[in-house]
Amino acid sequence: MSNDPIDNGPRAVNPPAGARPRRTRILACNQKARQLAAMVLAQRGDARALTQDPPPTQYPYGCTTIFAPGWEVDASNGTHGLCQPIERDLYDCYHTCYWPAQVPDGVTNAPKWTMSCGAPMQDWKSLDLVFP
Amino acid sequence: MQLQTALNRRFHGDDGLEFVYVATSAAILGLDAGTAAIVDAFAVPGGRDEDAWLADQSDCDAASTALHDLIDLGVVRPVGEPAPPRAQLPPMPFPLATLVLNVTNKCNLSCTYCYEYGEDRLTAGSGSKGAGKPKMDDDTARQSIDFLLRSSGDRPQVSITFFGGETLLNFPAIRAAVEYAEAKAVPAKKRVHYSLTTNATLLTDEVIDFLTKHRFGITISIDGAKEDQDRHRTFQKGVGSFDVVEPRIRKLLTLNKERNGRSIGARVTLTSGASPAPATYRYLTQELGFDEVGFAPVTAGLGREYALGELGYQKLLREFGELAEEYVAAALKNESHGFANLGDLLRELHQGVNKAHPCGAGLGLLGVSTEGDLNLCHRFVESKAHQVGTVTAGVDEAVRTAFLQQAHVDQKTDCTQCFARPLCAGGCYHEAHVRYGDATHANLHYCEWIRGFVDLGLSVYGRILSRNPKYFTRFETS
């Protein structure tokens, strides 16, 4: 039995005879309620470091939402993986970030922006301008 | 902070269990006495101040926790906070799931209430025939299959429904379409499911053999025992059709059971003066052997003598209540029951369906006229004003999108304060067109009936959930 007051299990509303009284205050009954309750419960977990064991099952979206101190070095303690030169990081901002100024957004306005350029380190000059 | 309970319907199960149907999300939550009291306390016009309310509670911490659980679940909301943005349209072009082929616009019956040929007809033409070609030719049927297969995206299964007029007046086109679909489905890597609606007058042995062999989902339009069937479902000279259809229906049901076919449903059109629904239900299931029965109040413009009227709807709701008792008794024994209207409603309640549009017409479903024109659904075929393309040229996406935007439940301001909105979304386009001359109008003449029926569904849901919650696993989607 969950200690959380929101019960997200497809179990009987009435406990079987002799069972301990439930602590549940709210029972998610239909499928939609279970989806909502699962979402609410997932958001209630403690903050977890990415290196913690077990690792978190949900990750924040986009680079700026991750608390990652020490961006002075990359994962191999070098600077090669960082966003210098800027060409290296172009697509990180394009695909995974909402970063309104530097590159066109690939979600709604410029989904084909990178079509002409397969490897920005080599051929970033073939990227075209985007006019809103 | 000022808080208010979201649009909802409270209902009860057995043994004092309390539930809430949250209309903003279609979630159904079971509540203990404390949380039920909170839901009710904040369901006041203008809402209530959180701090002032908490100060009155004996166990402030517990009350605060419960209140915030309800806020997190969207049951209680800050007043004035804008509603979360709602998807307007799915990504278009939306892949087709079902194509309804009107293989003929002729009928061998002259049912007096018929929306297609009677006083409320949409199309030109006269008597029991429409304006276009009387029969769909085999080529158009095949082109329709091609259109469906290429317009269904990556759906693994598609459905072809045959309709009319009287569908079986054009059995050759049905056969041609099925044979063609069988051949084309394999290379397209699709499964095809067939269904058909018929008045049963033309169910010959050959037809029955064909339909059961191809596992058709079959719906028979029948209004009940002889007296009910013959009241409106007559041949052109006014003779009732019961004596013709009854032996054929028995034959179909027997062979279908032998072949372990799909369940066969009766579709009953309810008019003023009809026998009580429970009697009709028992006759059709126990005497004739139908697996399920669906009731539909007749579609009628204002002033039609066969229309149900306000008192008729109240009576019908009481009769549905009687049938619901039988349904509950069966469900508590884990048995299925053939009252299709209630079964469908419980399925949607359990899944938490929250509709932006009342049905799939124009979205996953389109109707094809005998000439290959595409329309919103089978009820609109031959209506040029509701045409959205042709099977050869495909869908005019601009027309389709414009209609769907206009038909979105958020455009129906009459529906904003209705708890039944997630299920009804304004109701049938055709019904609205007949009544208001506008397919995107909310069916306001139905509101009380729909709310009454949803209330019945909620109370049945609560009762079954209290005693046999596992019953609902049959309705779950993965």
Boltz contact constraints between the chains, C-beta under 6 A:
constraints:
  - contact:
      token1: [A, 5]
      token2: [B, 69]
      max_distance: 6.0
  - contact:
      token1: [A, 6]
      token2: [B, 69]
      max_distance: 6.0
  - contact:
      token1: [A, 12]
      token2: [B, 469]
      max_distance: 6.0
  - contact:
      token1: [A, 13]
      token2: [B, 30]
      max_distance: 6.0
  - contact:
      token1: [A, 13]
      token2: [B, 465]
      max_distance: 6.0
  - contact:
      token1: [A, 13]
      token2: [B, 466]
      max_distance: 6.0
  - contact:
      token1: [A, 25]
      token2: [B, 32]
      max_distance: 6.0
  - contact:
      token1: [A, 25]
      token2: [B, 35]
      max_distance: 6.0
  - contact:
      token1: [A, 25]
      token2: [B, 66]
      max_distance: 6.0
  - contact:
      token1: [A, 26]
      token2: [B, 29]
      max_distance: 6.0
  - contact:
      token1: [A, 26]
      token2: [B, 35]
      max_distance: 6.0
  - contact:
      token1: [A, 26]
      token2: [B, 69]
      max_distance: 6.0
  - contact:
      token1: [A, 27]
      token2: [B, 30]
      max_distance: 6.0
  - contact:
      token1: [A, 29]
      token2: [B, 28]
      max_distance: 6.0
  - contact:
      token1: [A, 29]
      token2: [B, 30]
      max_distance: 6.0
  - contact:
      token1: [A, 29]
      token2: [B, 465]
      max_distance: 6.0
  - contact:
      token1: [A, 30]
      token2: [B, 28]
      max_distance: 6.0
  - contact:
      token1: [A, 30]
      token2: [B, 350]
      max_distance: 6.0
  - contact:
      token1: [A, 30]
      token2: [B, 352]
      max_distance: 6.0
  - contact:
      token1: [A, 31]
      token2: [B, 351]
      max_distance: 6.0
  - contact:
      token1: [A, 31]
      token2: [B, 352]
      max_distance: 6.0
  - contact:
      token1: [A, 32]
      token2: [B, 26]
      max_distance: 6.0
  - contact:
      token1: [A, 32]
      token2: [B, 27]
      max_distance: 6.0
  - contact:
      token1: [A, 32]
      token2: [B, 352]
      max_distance: 6.0
  - contact:
      token1: [A, 33]
      token2: [B, 27]
      max_distance: 6.0
  - contact:
      token1: [A, 33]
      token2: [B, 28]
      max_distance: 6.0
  - contact:
      token1: [A, 33]
      token2: [B, 29]
      max_distance: 6.0
  - contact:
      token1: [A, 36]
      token2: [B, 27]
      max_distance: 6.0
  - contact:
      token1: [A, 36]
      token2: [B, 73]
      max_distance: 6.0
  - contact:
      token1: [A, 40]
      token2: [B, 72]
      max_distance: 6.0
